[in-house]
Amino acid sequence: MKTLSALSARARVLTAAAAVGAGIVGVVSVTAGTSTASAAPAPAPAAGASVAGKDLVRPSRLSVDAATRAAQAALAAARKDGQKVSVAVVDRDGNTVVTLRGDGAGPQSYESAQRKAYTAVSWNAPTSALVKRLEQAPNLKDIPGTLFLPGGTPVQADGQPVAGIGVAGAPSGDQDEKFAQAGAAALGR
């Protein structure tokens, strides 16, 4: 094998790319300007079972376009009422898909909207209804990422939660929830 210094930079790159492309797994050592490679056997494919369709769950999710449409509708409803809010739409797993901060919305509203959306989808219930559950189970408020204040509404498909919409920043949670419901209504078209 030629020494590394005898190969051009281009040849070294091509040689390395070819080695990687061929799937050669090994240890390369450079000693006194020479290169040696010892090939190790390729790992065996991972043993495992193939899962049949009846054993898989395919949850429905809102598209980014639908989540954006819902967030924009909620924000438009708030603007129409002269309110400055933030809106968040989360997927079934509570991951944020879209967040819009309205012009002039307070800094706390951004996170509050996300947490209300997460809470609504987690329990598949409007957050205003969940506030009442705190009376019987006050420890619910200790669950990370949740916010038990009105302003979150779930979005369902075939009776199953697929998203949550949270709004925060209006003077009352009832207004926040009204705007979140306007966002959910925009999805029914």
Backbone bond lengths (Angstrom), bond angles and torsions (degrees), N, CA, C in turn:
res aa  C-N    CA-C-N  psi(-1)  N-CA   C-N-CA  omega(-1)  CA-C   N-CA-C  phi
1 M - - - 1.450 - - 1.518 108.18 -
2 K 1.318 116.74 139.24 1.461 121.00 178.83 1.516 109.81 -69.06
3 T 1.306 115.86 156.71 1.461 118.51 175.76 1.507 108.46 -75.93
4 L 1.339 116.89 155.15 1.457 121.39 179.46 1.507 112.29 -59.12
5 S 1.307 117.22 -38.10 1.461 119.52 -177.55 1.521 111.17 -67.36
6 A 1.343 119.31 -23.80 1.458 121.68 -179.79 1.527 111.04 -79.09
7 L 1.337 118.37 -17.29 1.456 121.63 179.29 1.519 110.38 -91.13
8 S 1.314 116.02 143.40 1.468 119.71 176.24 1.525 108.47 -69.91
9 A 1.320 115.33 164.36 1.468 120.40 179.29 1.527 109.67 -60.05
10 R 1.322 116.48 -40.89 1.460 120.75 179.98 1.529 110.63 -63.22
11 A 1.331 116.50 -43.38 1.461 120.65 -179.73 1.522 110.83 -64.89
12 R 1.322 116.98 -37.81 1.469 119.69 178.03 1.523 110.53 -63.95
13 V 1.344 117.03 -42.28 1.467 120.82 -179.98 1.521 110.00 -65.48
14 L 1.340 117.08 -45.39 1.460 120.50 179.88 1.519 111.89 -64.11
15 T 1.322 116.67 -39.88 1.459 120.36 178.28 1.522 110.44 -63.38
16 A 1.312 116.80 -44.26 1.464 120.86 178.98 1.525 110.37 -64.42
17 A 1.333 117.63 -42.20 1.464 121.19 179.92 1.519 110.46 -63.86
18 A 1.323 116.73 -40.37 1.462 120.23 179.06 1.522 110.77 -64.73
19 A 1.306 116.62 -40.21 1.460 120.56 179.47 1.519 110.75 -64.05
20 V 1.315 116.68 -43.24 1.459 120.90 179.29 1.518 109.52 -68.20
21 G 1.340 116.78 -43.52 1.457 120.83 -178.93 1.509 112.64 -63.99
22 A 1.286 118.04 -31.56 1.457 121.81 179.59 1.514 111.62 -79.53
23 G 1.303 116.66 -7.50 1.461 120.63 178.10 1.510 113.05 79.33
24 I 1.305 117.86 22.90 1.451 120.49 178.75 1.514 108.22 -72.27
25 V 1.311 114.44 124.80 1.447 119.83 177.74 1.512 106.20 -111.82
26 G 1.289 115.94 127.20 1.450 117.24 -179.37 1.499 111.70 -172.81
27 V 1.282 113.96 -170.86 1.443 121.38 -179.71 1.509 107.54 -113.50
28 V 1.306 116.89 129.14 1.451 121.30 178.19 1.514 107.13 -108.98
29 S 1.317 115.13 129.58 1.454 117.87 176.23 1.508 108.34 -125.97
30 V 1.296 116.12 142.95 1.455 122.28 178.94 1.517 106.99 -114.94
31 T 1.332 114.59 119.36 1.454 120.30 -179.68 1.516 108.24 -134.66
32 A 1.293 117.17 123.93 1.466 123.39 176.80 1.520 111.60 49.44
33 G 1.354 116.26 42.44 1.463 120.24 173.91 1.510 114.32 80.91
34 T 1.319 119.99 9.83 1.460 120.83 177.50 1.511 108.92 -117.94
35 S 1.313 115.19 158.01 1.446 120.71 -179.67 1.508 109.15 -123.77
36 T 1.308 115.64 134.13 1.456 119.95 174.14 1.512 107.92 -129.53
37 A 1.298 116.20 145.34 1.462 120.79 178.93 1.509 108.09 -129.08
38 S 1.310 116.33 133.15 1.448 119.97 174.13 1.511 107.24 -114.17
39 A 1.302 116.36 121.38 1.455 121.25 -176.58 1.516 110.28 -82.45
40 A 1.305 115.25 131.74 1.454 121.21 175.20 1.520 107.16 -99.16
41 P 1.304 118.01 155.29 1.458 118.72 179.29 1.530 110.17 -63.97
42 A 1.336 115.91 144.25 1.468 120.66 178.90 1.518 108.80 -64.95
43 P 1.329 116.99 142.21 1.459 119.11 -179.67 1.524 110.44 -64.24
44 A 1.312 115.93 145.42 1.462 121.14 177.82 1.519 108.67 -70.75
45 P 1.316 117.23 149.12 1.470 119.12 177.10 1.526 109.46 -57.99
46 A 1.306 115.54 144.95 1.457 120.30 -179.99 1.519 109.67 -63.22
47 A 1.294 115.81 132.90 1.455 120.43 177.56 1.513 108.11 -78.53
48 G 1.299 116.64 138.46 1.447 119.54 178.99 1.510 109.36 -176.94
49 A 1.276 114.83 172.82 1.449 120.60 -178.80 1.515 110.08 -97.48
50 S 1.283 115.56 148.60 1.458 121.73 173.65 1.519 106.52 -87.58
51 V 1.308 116.79 135.00 1.458 121.06 -175.70 1.522 109.04 -99.51
52 A 1.301 116.56 131.86 1.458 122.43 179.56 1.520 110.27 -83.04
53 G 1.325 116.10 158.98 1.462 122.52 -177.48 1.511 114.39 -54.39
54 K 1.348 117.81 -37.47 1.460 119.38 -178.70 1.525 112.73 -66.99
55 D 1.327 117.36 -16.83 1.456 121.57 -179.70 1.525 113.04 -95.60
56 L 1.332 117.42 2.66 1.458 121.88 -178.27 1.518 110.72 -105.03
57 V 1.301 114.93 147.00 1.455 121.86 175.08 1.516 106.62 -114.72
58 R 1.292 116.25 129.20 1.461 120.53 179.47 1.528 108.27 -118.80
59 P 1.307 116.87 91.00 1.468 118.57 -178.62 1.528 111.44 -68.51
60 S 1.296 115.33 143.17 1.463 120.64 175.64 1.517 108.76 -79.34
61 R 1.314 115.06 146.98 1.466 121.09 178.73 1.515 108.97 -138.02
62 L 1.312 115.56 151.57 1.458 119.95 173.71 1.517 109.61 -72.53
63 S 1.298 116.08 144.31 1.462 119.17 172.98 1.524 108.67 -73.90
64 V 1.308 116.26 163.04 1.470 120.67 177.09 1.530 109.37 -61.56
65 D 1.325 116.42 -38.84 1.471 119.62 179.18 1.530 111.14 -62.17
66 A 1.325 117.01 -43.97 1.462 120.29 179.82 1.529 110.72 -66.40
67 A 1.327 117.40 -41.99 1.458 120.85 179.00 1.535 110.56 -62.95
68 T 1.321 116.12 -39.80 1.466 120.33 178.45 1.527 110.43 -65.99
69 R 1.326 116.63 -42.88 1.468 120.90 178.63 1.533 110.11 -60.14
70 A 1.327 117.39 -42.94 1.463 121.25 179.45 1.525 111.13 -64.49
71 A 1.330 116.60 -44.60 1.473 120.45 -179.90 1.525 110.57 -63.92
72 Q 1.309 116.87 -42.32 1.466 119.92 179.54 1.523 111.32 -65.44
73 A 1.330 117.68 -38.23 1.466 120.81 178.39 1.529 111.01 -65.19
74 A 1.327 116.65 -40.76 1.468 119.99 178.35 1.525 110.60 -64.98
75 L 1.325 115.69 -42.88 1.468 120.07 179.34 1.528 110.74 -64.86
76 A 1.329 117.46 -39.89 1.473 121.63 178.70 1.530 110.87 -64.26
77 A 1.331 117.45 -39.69 1.464 120.80 178.35 1.525 110.48 -63.81
78 A 1.315 116.64 -39.15 1.467 120.51 178.57 1.523 110.67 -67.22
79 R 1.316 116.62 -44.27 1.481 119.97 178.79 1.525 110.45 -60.11
80 K 1.326 116.37 -41.49 1.469 121.11 179.91 1.526 110.95 -58.27
81 D 1.336 116.43 -33.97 1.468 121.58 177.86 1.533 112.29 -90.75
82 G 1.325 116.95 6.11 1.458 121.01 177.90 1.523 114.26 75.48
83 Q 1.334 117.61 22.53 1.464 121.25 -177.41 1.526 111.36 -103.85
84 K 1.308 115.96 146.32 1.466 123.82 179.57 1.526 107.89 -108.99
85 V 1.325 115.17 106.82 1.455 120.02 -172.97 1.522 111.42 -132.55
86 S 1.315 114.47 169.74 1.461 122.71 168.58 1.517 107.16 -114.24
87 V 1.329 115.36 149.13 1.462 121.84 -178.70 1.525 108.23 -128.71
88 A 1.322 116.21 137.50 1.467 120.84 175.59 1.527 108.74 -130.69
89 V 1.325 114.85 141.55 1.457 121.27 173.38 1.526 106.21 -122.54
90 V 1.334 115.86 125.22 1.464 121.20 179.25 1.520 108.92 -114.88
91 D 1.339 116.00 156.33 1.459 120.14 178.20 1.527 110.17 -83.72
92 R 1.315 116.32 -176.05 1.464 122.66 -177.12 1.525 112.42 -57.03
93 D 1.323 116.52 -30.30 1.463 120.34 -179.23 1.521 112.67 -90.51
94 G 1.326 117.04 3.90 1.455 120.80 179.27 1.515 114.68 84.97
95 N 1.328 117.58 7.89 1.464 121.26 178.01 1.519 109.55 -81.89
96 T 1.309 116.57 134.55 1.456 120.85 -177.80 1.522 110.82 -67.39
97 V 1.327 115.64 128.83 1.463 122.34 177.14 1.522 109.25 -100.19
98 V 1.328 116.53 -47.00 1.468 122.17 -178.71 1.523 109.10 -142.72
99 T 1.308 116.41 138.47 1.463 121.67 171.47 1.520 107.81 -136.15
100 L 1.322 115.66 130.43 1.458 121.13 177.08 1.519 108.41 -123.21
101 R 1.304 115.87 128.98 1.460 120.60 175.12 1.518 106.82 -104.04
102 G 1.317 115.68 116.04 1.449 120.45 179.78 1.521 110.97 -67.39
103 D 1.317 115.48 154.16 1.470 120.80 177.24 1.524 109.14 -56.71
104 G 1.316 115.92 125.28 1.454 121.29 177.27 1.519 115.30 83.74
105 A 1.326 118.21 2.13 1.471 120.53 179.41 1.527 109.47 -67.84
106 G 1.301 116.04 144.16 1.468 121.28 -179.16 1.515 112.18 -66.71
107 P 1.331 117.10 155.20 1.463 120.93 -177.48 1.531 113.53 -63.74
108 Q 1.315 118.19 -28.46 1.461 121.23 179.97 1.519 112.24 -75.08
109 S 1.318 117.04 -20.06 1.468 120.05 -172.80 1.528 112.78 -68.67
110 Y 1.305 118.08 -29.81 1.459 122.25 -177.36 1.527 111.10 -61.27
111 E 1.327 116.66 -55.41 1.461 120.59 -179.99 1.524 111.46 -68.78
112 S 1.321 116.88 -37.68 1.467 119.72 179.99 1.529 110.79 -61.66
113 A 1.331 117.34 -40.71 1.469 120.59 178.63 1.523 110.35 -62.31
114 Q 1.323 117.44 -42.80 1.468 120.82 178.99 1.529 110.92 -62.40
115 R 1.303 116.34 -44.41 1.469 120.27 -177.88 1.525 111.72 -68.25
116 K 1.326 117.62 -36.15 1.470 120.33 176.69 1.532 109.89 -66.28
117 A 1.325 117.42 -42.51 1.463 120.66 178.53 1.525 110.29 -62.00
118 Y 1.332 116.97 -44.58 1.468 122.53 179.14 1.527 110.61 -60.70
119 T 1.306 116.62 -43.22 1.462 121.48 -179.41 1.523 110.60 -64.77
120 A 1.339 117.24 -43.37 1.467 120.97 -179.02 1.523 111.77 -63.67
121 V 1.328 117.70 -43.91 1.468 119.21 -179.09 1.531 110.86 -73.17
122 S 1.305 117.71 -32.94 1.466 120.62 -179.27 1.524 112.21 -63.10
123 W 1.325 116.82 -38.52 1.456 121.25 -178.95 1.523 112.49 -104.43
124 N 1.324 117.75 -0.98 1.458 122.40 -178.95 1.528 110.96 51.64
125 A 1.336 113.75 45.89 1.462 120.20 -178.66 1.521 109.37 -152.78
126 P 1.331 116.65 150.95 1.472 119.02 174.08 1.524 109.54 -61.25
127 T 1.305 116.21 143.78 1.462 118.82 -177.58 1.526 111.96 -66.17
128 S 1.334 117.95 -24.42 1.471 119.13 177.08 1.524 110.24 -63.53
129 A 1.335 117.94 -36.01 1.467 121.43 177.45 1.525 110.60 -71.28
130 L 1.315 116.30 -32.86 1.470 120.18 -178.53 1.522 112.26 -72.18
131 V 1.329 117.07 -27.42 1.468 120.72 177.71 1.524 109.67 -56.80
132 K 1.331 115.68 -37.97 1.474 120.46 -179.17 1.529 111.31 -67.65
133 R 1.322 117.35 -29.33 1.463 120.57 179.69 1.528 112.09 -68.30
134 L 1.335 116.44 -22.90 1.462 119.57 179.60 1.529 112.43 -63.12
135 E 1.328 116.17 -26.77 1.460 119.21 178.82 1.527 110.97 -62.64
136 Q 1.352 116.79 -39.06 1.461 120.73 179.74 1.534 112.17 -86.86
137 A 1.328 116.90 -28.04 1.467 120.53 -176.66 1.531 109.57 -137.24
138 P 1.341 117.29 76.82 1.467 120.10 -175.39 1.533 113.80 -63.61
139 N 1.316 118.08 -18.99 1.467 120.24 179.81 1.528 112.81 -72.58
140 L 1.314 118.54 -12.22 1.463 120.53 177.54 1.527 111.31 -55.15
141 K 1.309 116.00 -35.98 1.474 120.10 -177.65 1.525 112.61 -64.96
142 D 1.338 116.93 -14.18 1.463 121.00 -179.53 1.527 113.28 -85.30
143 I 1.321 117.68 -4.79 1.462 120.65 179.38 1.526 108.28 -71.59
144 P 1.326 117.79 124.53 1.469 121.24 -176.67 1.528 112.87 -57.49
145 G 1.316 115.08 138.50 1.465 121.47 175.36 1.509 115.40 85.68
146 T 1.334 117.40 -4.97 1.461 119.57 -177.59 1.522 111.27 -95.68
147 L 1.326 114.46 159.57 1.463 120.90 175.08 1.519 107.02 -148.27
148 F 1.311 115.80 111.68 1.453 121.78 -175.95 1.525 110.50 -93.35
149 L 1.325 114.43 69.79 1.457 122.97 173.77 1.526 107.03 -132.84
150 P 1.324 118.33 147.29 1.462 119.03 177.31 1.537 110.88 -57.66
151 G 1.335 114.85 145.91 1.459 119.76 177.72 1.514 113.23 136.53
152 G 1.334 117.71 0.68 1.461 121.11 178.27 1.507 110.24 -120.66
153 T 1.321 116.07 141.78 1.463 120.75 177.55 1.525 109.42 -138.13
154 P 1.337 116.49 140.95 1.467 118.47 177.91 1.525 110.73 -82.19
155 V 1.312 115.61 158.30 1.456 122.56 172.63 1.521 105.67 -117.39
156 Q 1.328 116.40 131.10 1.454 120.59 -175.62 1.527 112.03 -118.97
157 A 1.318 114.95 153.92 1.458 123.22 169.75 1.519 105.80 -134.58
158 D 1.306 117.14 121.80 1.465 122.15 -177.59 1.526 111.62 55.45
159 G 1.325 116.78 38.41 1.454 122.03 177.46 1.522 115.30 78.83
160 Q 1.320 117.28 -1.70 1.459 121.74 -179.22 1.524 110.01 -106.44
161 P 1.337 117.62 141.76 1.462 119.03 178.70 1.530 110.88 -69.17
162 V 1.330 116.43 133.69 1.464 120.97 176.84 1.521 111.68 -121.36
163 A 1.334 116.52 -13.77 1.463 120.62 -179.18 1.519 108.88 -166.80
164 G 1.317 115.07 168.79 1.451 122.08 172.80 1.512 108.45 -135.41
165 I 1.325 116.30 143.52 1.466 121.67 177.56 1.518 106.85 -118.57
166 G 1.315 116.32 127.40 1.451 121.50 178.85 1.508 110.68 -122.72
167 V 1.312 116.13 139.66 1.468 122.37 177.83 1.516 107.51 -129.96
168 A 1.314 116.10 138.95 1.463 120.79 178.47 1.522 108.94 -145.93
169 G 1.333 115.20 146.88 1.455 120.46 174.65 1.516 114.60 127.42
170 A 1.322 118.45 -20.22 1.465 120.96 177.68 1.529 108.22 -72.54
171 P 1.321 117.65 162.16 1.468 119.59 -179.17 1.529 114.59 -62.51
172 S 1.345 117.42 -21.91 1.465 118.68 178.77 1.526 109.71 -135.28
173 G 1.320 114.04 151.24 1.457 119.85 177.03 1.515 112.23 -64.88
174 D 1.333 116.65 -30.28 1.458 119.48 178.31 1.528 110.54 -62.41
175 Q 1.339 116.91 -39.41 1.461 119.87 176.51 1.535 110.10 -66.70
176 D 1.322 116.69 -44.34 1.462 120.21 177.65 1.530 110.30 -54.57
177 E 1.324 115.75 -45.52 1.466 119.41 -177.67 1.524 111.48 -67.94
178 K 1.307 116.61 -36.33 1.475 120.29 176.76 1.532 109.94 -60.19
179 F 1.321 116.82 -40.47 1.463 120.65 179.77 1.535 110.74 -70.75
180 A 1.322 117.16 -37.80 1.466 120.64 176.88 1.529 110.15 -63.05
181 Q 1.320 116.69 -40.33 1.460 120.63 178.52 1.529 111.09 -66.29
182 A 1.328 117.04 -33.56 1.472 120.36 175.40 1.533 110.13 -63.64
183 G 1.311 115.89 -36.58 1.459 120.02 176.30 1.519 111.72 -65.37
184 A 1.337 115.80 -42.99 1.464 120.05 178.69 1.530 110.75 -65.98
185 A 1.317 116.90 -37.62 1.470 120.62 179.36 1.523 111.68 -63.44
186 A 1.336 117.01 -30.62 1.466 120.46 179.23 1.526 111.88 -65.65
187 L 1.311 117.42 -17.89 1.465 121.08 -179.86 1.520 111.75 -84.63
188 G 1.315 117.34 -15.51 1.458 121.21 -177.35 1.514 114.51 -79.50
189 R 1.322 117.27 0.32 1.473 120.26 -177.88 1.493 112.28 -74.32
